[in-house]
Amino acid sequence: MQTFLQLILYLISLFTWLMVTDVRYIGVVSFWTILMIILIEVYQTRKTNLFTIFLFSFLYMIPTEAISNYDLLVLSWGRDDVHTGYGILLLGAGAVMLGYKCTKKISKFYKQNVSDKPQLIINKRRVLISLLLIYEIFFFAINIENTIYGFTAGRASAFPFAFSGILYVIAFLSIGLFLEYFKGNKLKTLLFILPIIITFLGTGTRFFLLFIVFIFFFKDLYYLNFKNSFKIIFGALVIITLTTAIKSSRASGLKLTSTTSSSETSAEEIMDFIASKGSDEGLIRNTAMITDYLSKNEVTYGKSIGFIFVFWIPRSLWPDKPVMLDNWLVNKYFNVSEGYSSASSFAGELYMDFGFEFALLALLILGVFLFKLEDWILLNHHTSFQNYIFSGFLMGWLFFATRSILTATFILITYMVFSKIIFYLLGRFKILIIK
């Protein structure tokens, strides 16, 4: 029954897109129907699974952009391309949902394992805490200039990924290790990871906070109950407030703005306020941009997705190495700096490489893959400490992938490689006893 209600709600959103040309209105309908789908899923499963994370990230970035920026979108790209762009994202989300739900229906049902978080034996507690603190001091020190600049004048630059890939991985792992060191005490853990959080906030890399959040709250998210629901809601409000502040500071630093209020607030103003708390990543704009490009050019036949194989080769060794879609397309249409990029969404590379129909088929397969990942988390998150941390990391990956699936996957691969090395070294020197 719940799945049938979710289907009806999605069809309402899709029918609205088919019948209405005003993308702002479509965004409002999509916002509320997808929110209802999420609530039904949470009520049915009593946990925050990958399905709900994907839908929430979609809700957070796409309908809110349509509501907040509709006039500018139409002015820049025209009503038709904007409408098509939104439709591709909406249909893409539907394909992911269909793949996930159909696979769930035909798969073997596993009883949820409610065992506690697996224990990791810390053999040399002083050595571990010393290593973590030395890392944090180093991590904060090398980024202090960009962090201060980010809080005062706007983000100077993102972290240089090639240099800091391993530093990202240690940052994410340190959350779980601090939690284990303090025996699950979140307040103490939060105090000790403040340098990492402050650095992420100051440098504007707000989506990396997601990995911290999902690792930090994994158990609360995966085993929902009345008590921890309040913690999650409070945490979500804090994160949305912080990310809104970061968003406003990226170009010109934090500014105080005055607003006027009236005794009467219209439904439209309320919707605008809600949408303003979303994250305008330009996903509709960029999908409209791809639509415009493909109306004049051929698809790129794997050039965009294929970048994942050449990303790892340093440009110093290959000066003519291709650039990813997020970079070259926005530079083609706008007069921006050479290093500027703009996310192309979970569907962008597939749409650019192979067109609309293939993109939907691939996203259907992605939905199947998400259920298989969900299955893996269900069966393995409690079997080892590494799997427990990785399960939280996968949630962050999926949220990020809605924005840019390639960038999220680069981070995922980097994590998988370096975390293996780090856990091996910690075990080799008997700092941790890993079972």
Sequence and secondary structure as in RCSB ss.txt:
>XXXX:A:sequence
MQTFLQLILYLISLFTWLMVTDVRYIGVVSFWTILMIILIEVYQTRKTNLFTIFLFSFLYMIPTEAISNYDLLVL
SWGRDDVHTGYGILLLGAGAVMLGYKCTKKISKFYKQNVSDKPQLIINKRRVLISLLLIYEIFFFAINIENTIYG
FTAGRASAFPFAFSGILYVIAFLSIGLFLEYFKGNKLKTLLFILPIIITFLGTGTRFFLLFIVFIFFFKDLYYLN
FKNSFKIIFGALVIITLTTAIKSSRASGLKLTSTTSSSETSAEEIMDFIASKGSDEGLIRNTAMITDYLSKNEVT
YGKSIGFIFVFWIPRSLWPDKPVMLDNWLVNKYFNVSEGYSSASSFAGELYMDFGFEFALLALLILGVFLFKLED
WILLNHHTSFQNYIFSGFLMGWLFFATRSILTATFILITYMVFSKIIFYLLGRFKILIIK
>XXXX:A:secstr
 HHHHHHHHHHHHHHHHHH   HHHHHHHHHHHHHHHHHHHHHHHSS  HHHHHHHHHHHHTHHHHHHHHHHHHH
HH HHHHHHHHHHHHHHHHHHHHHHHHHHHHS             EES HHHHHHHHHHHHHHHHHHTHHHHHHH
HHH       HHHHHHHHHHHHHHHHHHHHHTTT HHHHHHHTHHHHHHHHHHT TTHHHHHHHHHTHHHHHS  
HHHHHHHHHHHHHHHHHHHHHHHHHHH          S   HHHHHHHHHHTS    HHHHHHHHHHHHTTS   
TTTTTTHHHHTTS TTT TT    HHHHHHHHHS   TT     BTTHHHHHHH HHHHHHHHHHHHHHHHHHHH
HHHHHTTT HHHHHHHHHHHHHHHHHHHBHHHHHHHHHHHHHHHHHHHHHHHHTTSEE  
